[in-house]
Structure formats: C-alpha cells, structure tokens
Amino acid sequence: MPTEANLTNKPKGLSVFEKYLTAWVILCIAAGIVLGKFAPGVARALDEMAIHVGKARVVSIPIAICLFFMMYPIMVKIDFARVIKAGGNIKPVGLTLFINWAVKPFTMYAIALFFLGTLFYGFIGPDAVDLVKMPFGRELGVGDQYGAGTVVLHNGVKMLQVPLWRSYLAGCILLGIAPCTAMVLVWGHLAKGNDALTLVMVAINSLGMLVLYGVLGGFLLGVGRLPVPWEALLLSISIYVALPLVTGYLSRKWIIAAKGQTWFNEKFLHVLRPVTIVALLITLVLLFSFKGEMILADPLTILWIAIPLFLQTTLIFALGYALAKLLKLSYADAAPSAMIGASNHFEVAIATSTMLFGLSSGAALATVVGVLIEVPVMLMLVKVCLRTRAWFSPSTIENTDAPTS
C-alpha cells in the first residue's frame, strides 16, 4: 500500500520564485561567480566562517544557516506520527539501500576511472602530478613507492607525489560513497515526493554511512583502511538534519496546540511557503561565490571533473527511477527513492578529502566540483520527475506546493 506524503496544506498558486525557478537559479549562479571574482574579500570572509574538526573545515556557518531555512519548512509540515508507517514500506527503503551501497560507489569508480584515466588523460596531462598528504599510519622515506605515488620532500615536508588524474579520481570516489543525508529532503520536497519516507531513508543512510563509509572508501581507494571522519560525519548530520528535524517537530506540536490545525495549515504554512526556495537560491550564491575565482581561473579542469560526476548522477537517478517503476511504486515514493541515490553528501566528502589528501589536493578540488554541479543537476532531475509523474500510480497524496517549471 502506498505511503502518504503527510502534508496538510492546500496549493495556492506558484510564487514568483517557484514559477521562474530556472531563471532564478541561473541568475544566482552568475551572481555568485561575479561576487567571488570582483569581491573576493567578502566571499573569503564568509567562507572562513566555519566549524572545524582538527584542521578540516567541516561546516560552513553561512551554508548551515541557509540549509536550516531550507529544511525547516519541510520538517514542520511532516506528521511525524506517520513516519513509522512510511518506514514500513519495504520496497522504496530496500531500493534506496541497494542503489546507495551496492551500485553507486562502483559505478562512480568505473565512470571516473574511464573518463579521468582514459578519455581525458591527455587533457589533464600524462606528466601532471599532485602532492598529497602522507598516508595515515605509514612510515615511508623519501623515494619510497606507495601505490601509484612516490614520497618526495616538498618545502622540508614529506609528501606523496601521485598522478594528478588519480587524485581527481580519489575525490570522485569519496563523493560516490557518501549518499546525501540532508539536501535530498529539499529535492524530494520540490519533486512533490513523500517527505516522511524521505526522512526515513535519510535516517537509514546516516546509519549506513557510519558502518560502510570507511569500508567502501578503503576498498575503492586502495589505500588500506580509510579513516572515517566520525566527528565531521556526526557534526554535519546533527546540524544539517537533526537540528531542523527537532525544531520542526517541536514547533509543529506547539503551534497546533496553541493555534489549532486550521491556523497552522492556512496561515503558518502559507507564510513559510517561499522560504525553502529563497534559502536555496541564497545557498547557490554563497557556494559559487566561494569558488568563483577558481572556476574562472581553471574552467577546463572543472569541466573534466564535472562530466563524469554529471553522468554518474544522471545514471544513478535513471536506474533508481526505472527500478521504482518496475517495483510499481507510487510517484511520491519513486521520486525521493531516485533522488537520494543521485545526490551526494558533499560536506563529508570535502572533509574527508581534506583530512586524507590536503586542502590544495586534486581530490579536494574534485569534491568541490561535486558541490558546484549538485544543485543545478538535481534541480534538472526534479523537473524530470515532475514531468513524468503520469508514469506512476496517482493513488498517493502528494506534496502539491513545489514548483512545476
């Protein structure tokens, strides 16, 4: 039996942000790049406002604030009493686990290896190298070989010199083994999916990362055991998911008790309606302003990395969406099931690449490229979902206040 979206408000027409969302996204990306280029001091100051774990910048405070305002309107709409019912729907939950842990890490490895190590090898440069941090727990001398790298002395510090394309590959792998546990709530919501089911799948993914992230990373990177950034992982999940979740649950309960269900549905939710999209647009400006100078300075390198990431995202989405159709899921369950596999937990990927390879490494750059393409590509897939709703069963009560254009 299909689960319900568990949303209680009625549609009241599209806002100017919803109606022209594509145009707003393009404008915000352009504004972010311009801000990063012509006002780098402002962008740098905002970027430096972060919570650190060790030397790794794990949580950007401006981004965290924007993500909270993206998440809160979604969380407050969910009837949490029905979340357990949504979790009992085995098919979409099983599909999510299969895509995220049995398929996605390996397709990411294969696609990135083909493009970066073969197709774009000549463009990246056969002789191009990258200097990354020494492997954890290894006592190696200058000149020693470790995997595809060689230990060298750089400014008096031992570093591992590796082919540049392999460093980019490492960053792509770290993205592939980190399924999204935050932003997918936004994508599922915009696609008019089942928010309660998405929340259940986010919780399962978060627990799965604690167990499988290090195992898969160590296997695919071939560097022995990959140290899981437990502090970074738990901190990002707490800030990006748990905080808006708890706030939404408590405020919903308090407001309905104080004002009643009708006031909550017709007044409070109506005021909140544009908040998610406005916060999303501000996030775009911030993300692209932080990396605007880098994009303009080396656009081709960004392109070589972006192409396999784009193909991976669309492939995983298409596979998840097709399997959802094969399993006869309702649209409200199919959309978030496909979205959660396609999206990445880029905060953890960036933190891990910084801790393992260094902030200036090619691996860290690749994870940043993942951030840059994440929002535009996922918004494209949201539109694909909205335009293909007729492929699925209409028997589910769907979220009806997301944009359709």
C-alpha positions in Angstrom: 0.0 0.0 0.0 1.5 3.4 -1.0 2.6 5.7 1.8 1.4 9.3 2.1 3.2 12.5 1.7 1.8 13.6 5.1 1.4 17.2 4.1 -1.5 19.2 5.2 -1.6 22.5 3.2 -3.5 23.2 0.0 -1.8 24.7 -3.1 -2.4 28.4 -3.6 -0.6 29.0 -6.9 3.0 29.5 -7.6 5.1 32.3 -6.2 7.4 34.3 -8.4 10.4 32.2 -7.2 8.6 28.9 -8.0 7.3 30.0 -11.3 10.6 31.1 -12.7 12.9 28.9 -10.7 15.2 28.0 -13.6 15.9 31.7 -14.4 16.5 32.4 -10.7 19.0 29.6 -10.4 20.9 30.8 -13.4 20.9 34.4 -12.1 22.1 33.2 -8.6 24.9 31.1 -10.1 26.1 34.1 -12.1 25.8 36.4 -9.1 27.9 34.0 -7.0 30.7 33.8 -9.6 30.7 37.6 -10.0 30.8 38.1 -6.3 33.7 35.6 -5.9 35.6 37.3 -8.7 35.1 41.0 -8.0 34.6 40.9 -4.3 36.9 38.1 -3.2 37.3 39.6 0.3 33.6 39.3 1.0 33.4 35.7 -0.3 36.6 34.7 1.6 35.3 36.2 4.8 32.0 34.3 4.5 33.9 31.1 3.5 36.1 31.3 6.6 33.1 31.4 8.9 33.2 27.6 9.6 33.2 25.0 12.3 36.4 22.9 12.1 37.3 19.4 13.2 41.1 19.3 13.5 42.3 21.3 10.5 39.4 20.3 8.3 36.7 22.8 7.6 33.6 20.7 8.1 30.6 23.0 8.4 30.3 26.4 6.7 28.2 28.6 9.1 26.5 30.7 6.3 25.7 27.5 4.4 24.4 25.8 7.6 22.1 28.8 8.2 20.7 28.6 4.7 20.3 24.8 4.9 18.4 25.2 8.1 15.9 27.5 6.5 15.7 25.1 3.5 14.9 22.2 5.8 12.7 23.7 8.5 9.6 24.4 6.3 9.9 20.8 5.1 10.3 19.3 8.5 7.5 21.3 10.1 5.0 20.0 7.5 5.6 16.3 8.3 3.2 14.5 10.5 5.8 12.6 12.5 3.2 10.2 13.8 3.1 8.7 10.3 6.9 8.4 9.8 6.9 4.9 11.3 4.2 3.9 8.8 6.3 5.2 6.0 9.3 3.2 7.2 7.3 0.1 7.0 7.1 0.4 3.2 9.9 -2.1 2.4 10.1 -1.6 -1.4 11.4 2.0 -1.5 13.6 1.6 1.5 15.1 -1.6 0.1 15.6 0.2 -3.3 17.4 3.0 -1.6 19.8 0.7 0.2 20.6 -1.3 -2.9 21.3 1.8 -5.1 23.3 3.7 -2.5 25.6 0.9 -1.3 25.6 -1.9 -3.8 25.6 0.1 -7.0 26.5 3.8 -6.7 30.1 3.5 -5.3 31.1 1.1 -8.0 29.6 3.0 -10.9 31.3 6.1 -9.7 34.6 4.4 -9.6 34.1 2.9 -13.1 32.9 6.1 -14.7 35.6 8.3 -13.1 38.3 5.9 -14.0 37.2 5.7 -17.6 36.9 9.5 -18.1 39.8 10.7 -16.0 42.2 7.9 -16.5 41.5 7.2 -20.2 39.3 9.7 -22.1 40.6 12.9 -20.5 44.0 11.6 -19.6 45.7 13.6 -22.4 43.9 16.8 -21.5 44.7 16.5 -17.8 48.4 15.8 -18.7 50.3 12.5 -18.6 53.0 14.1 -16.6 50.8 16.2 -14.3 51.3 15.3 -10.7 49.7 16.3 -7.4 51.3 16.5 -3.9 49.1 15.0 -1.2 49.4 14.2 2.5 51.4 11.2 3.6 49.2 8.1 4.2 47.9 7.7 7.7 50.0 5.3 9.8 52.7 4.8 7.3 56.4 5.4 8.0 57.9 6.0 4.5 61.2 7.5 3.4 61.9 9.9 0.5 61.9 7.9 -2.7 59.7 5.1 -1.4 56.8 4.0 -3.5 53.3 3.8 -2.2 50.6 2.6 -4.6 50.9 4.9 -7.7 52.8 7.6 -5.7 56.3 8.4 -4.7 57.4 10.0 -1.4 59.1 13.4 -2.1 60.4 16.2 0.0 58.5 19.5 -0.6 59.5 22.6 1.4 61.0 20.3 4.0 57.9 18.2 4.4 57.4 14.7 3.1 54.6 14.5 0.6 53.2 11.8 -1.6 53.5 12.6 -5.3 50.8 11.0 -7.3 49.5 11.3 -10.9 47.0 14.3 -10.9 44.2 12.3 -12.6 44.4 9.7 -9.7 44.0 12.5 -7.2 40.8 13.7 -9.1 39.6 10.0 -9.1 40.0 9.8 -5.3 37.8 12.9 -4.9 35.1 11.4 -7.2 35.2 8.1 -5.2 34.7 10.0 -1.9 31.6 11.6 -3.4 30.3 8.3 -4.7 30.5 6.6 -1.3 28.7 9.5 0.5 24.9 9.4 -0.2 23.0 12.5 0.7 21.6 12.9 4.2 20.3 16.5 4.0 19.7 18.2 0.7 17.7 15.3 -0.6 14.9 16.4 1.7 14.8 19.6 -0.4 14.9 17.7 -3.8 12.2 15.2 -2.7 10.0 18.1 -1.5 10.4 20.1 -4.7 9.6 17.0 -6.7 6.3 16.6 -4.7 7.6 13.4 -3.1 6.7 11.7 0.2 8.6 13.8 2.7 8.0 11.3 5.6 9.5 8.4 3.5 12.5 10.6 2.5 13.1 11.3 6.2 13.1 7.6 7.0 15.6 7.0 4.1 17.8 9.8 5.3 18.0 8.2 8.8 18.9 4.8 7.3 21.6 6.4 5.0 23.1 8.2 8.0 23.4 5.0 9.9 24.7 3.2 6.8 27.5 5.8 6.4 28.7 5.1 9.9 29.2 1.5 9.0 30.0 1.4 5.3 31.8 4.7 4.5 35.2 3.6 5.7 34.9 0.1 4.4 34.0 1.1 0.8 36.4 4.0 0.8 39.3 1.9 1.9 38.5 -0.7 -0.7 37.9 1.6 -3.7 40.8 4.0 -2.9 43.2 1.1 -2.4 45.0 2.9 0.4 44.2 0.5 3.2 41.6 1.4 5.8 40.2 4.8 5.2 39.8 6.7 8.5 36.2 7.6 8.8 35.8 11.3 9.9 33.4 10.4 12.7 33.4 13.9 14.2 32.8 15.5 10.8 30.1 13.0 9.9 28.2 13.3 13.2 28.5 17.1 13.3 27.2 17.6 9.8 24.3 15.2 10.3 23.5 17.0 13.6 23.5 20.4 12.0 22.0 19.7 8.6 19.4 17.1 9.6 18.8 16.8 13.3 18.6 20.5 14.2 15.8 21.3 11.7 14.1 18.0 12.4 13.9 18.6 16.1 12.9 22.2 15.6 10.2 21.3 13.1 8.8 18.6 15.3 8.6 20.7 18.5 7.3 23.9 16.8 4.6 22.0 14.9 3.4 20.4 18.1 3.4 23.7 20.0 1.8 25.7 17.2 -1.0 23.2 16.6 -1.7 23.0 20.4 -1.7 26.8 20.7 -3.4 27.9 17.5 -5.1 24.8 16.1 -4.7 22.7 13.0 -6.6 25.1 10.7 -4.5 28.1 11.6 -1.3 26.0 11.2 -2.4 24.8 7.7 -3.8 28.0 6.3 -1.7 30.7 8.0 1.6 29.4 9.2 2.5 27.1 6.3 1.4 29.8 3.8 3.9 32.2 5.3 6.7 29.6 5.2 6.0 28.6 1.6 8.7 30.6 -0.2 11.3 30.2 2.5 12.8 26.9 1.2 13.4 28.2 -2.4 14.7 31.6 -1.2 17.2 29.8 1.1 18.2 27.5 -1.8 18.9 30.5 -4.1 21.0 32.2 -1.4 22.9 29.0 -0.9 23.7 29.0 -4.6 25.1 32.5 -4.5 27.2 31.5 -1.5 28.5 28.3 -3.0 29.5 29.8 -6.3 31.0 32.9 -4.7 33.3 30.8 -2.5 34.7 29.1 -5.7 34.1 31.7 -8.3 37.7 32.7 -8.7 38.7 29.0 -9.1 36.1 28.4 -11.7 37.2 31.4 -13.9 40.9 30.5 -13.4 40.7 26.9 -14.5 37.4 26.2 -16.2 38.7 23.2 -18.3 39.8 21.3 -15.2 36.4 21.9 -13.7 34.8 20.6 -16.9 36.9 17.3 -17.0 35.9 16.5 -13.4 32.2 17.7 -13.8 31.5 15.5 -16.8 31.9 12.1 -15.1 30.1 13.4 -12.0 27.2 14.6 -14.1 27.0 11.3 -15.9 27.1 9.4 -12.6 24.3 11.5 -11.1 22.0 11.1 -14.1 22.8 7.4 -14.4 22.0 6.6 -10.8 18.9 8.7 -10.9 17.7 6.9 -14.1 18.4 3.5 -12.6 16.6 4.3 -9.4 13.7 5.8 -11.2 13.4 2.8 -13.6 13.6 0.3 -10.8 10.9 2.2 -8.9 8.7 1.9 -11.9 9.5 -1.8 -12.2 8.6 -2.2 -8.5 5.3 -0.4 -9.1 6.0 2.3 -6.5 3.7 5.3 -6.4 5.2 8.5 -7.7 5.5 10.1 -4.3 7.7 7.2 -3.2 9.6 6.8 -6.5 10.8 10.4 -6.8 12.7 10.5 -3.4 13.9 7.0 -3.9 15.7 8.0 -7.1 16.8 11.4 -5.8 18.5 10.1 -2.7 20.8 7.9 -4.7 21.7 10.6 -7.2 22.5 13.2 -4.6 25.8 13.3 -2.6 26.8 14.2 1.0 29.4 16.6 -0.3 30.2 18.1 3.1 31.5 14.8 4.4 33.3 14.1 1.1 35.1 17.5 1.3 36.0 17.0 4.9 37.4 13.5 4.2 39.4 14.6 1.1 40.9 17.5 3.1 41.8 15.2 6.0 43.3 12.5 3.8 44.9 14.3 1.0 45.1 18.0 1.9 43.1 21.2 1.2 45.0 22.0 -2.0 44.9 18.5 -3.4 43.2 17.4 -6.6 40.9 15.2 -4.5 39.6 18.1 -2.6 39.1 20.0 -5.8 37.0 17.2 -7.2 34.7 17.1 -4.2 34.3 20.9 -4.6 33.3 20.4 -8.2 30.7 18.0 -6.8 29.2 20.8 -4.8 29.2 23.2 -7.8 27.2 20.8 -10.0 25.0 19.3 -7.3 22.3 22.0 -7.1 21.8 22.7 -10.9 21.8 19.0 -11.8 19.4 18.0 -9.0 17.1 20.8 -9.9 17.1 19.4 -13.5 16.2 16.0 -12.2 13.4 17.5 -10.1 11.9 18.8 -13.3 12.3 15.4 -14.9 10.3 13.9 -12.1 7.6 16.5 -12.2 7.2 16.0 -16.0 7.0 12.2 -15.7 4.5 11.9 -12.8 2.0 10.2 -15.1 4.3 7.2 -15.4 3.5 6.2 -11.9 0.4 5.4 -9.8 -1.5 8.6 -8.8 -3.0 6.9 -5.7 -0.7 8.7 -3.3 -1.5 12.0 -1.6 1.4 14.1 -2.9 3.1 17.3 -1.8 1.5 19.9 -4.0 3.3 23.2 -3.3 6.5 22.6 -5.1 7.4 24.3 -8.4 6.4 22.8 -11.7 8.5 24.9 -14.0 
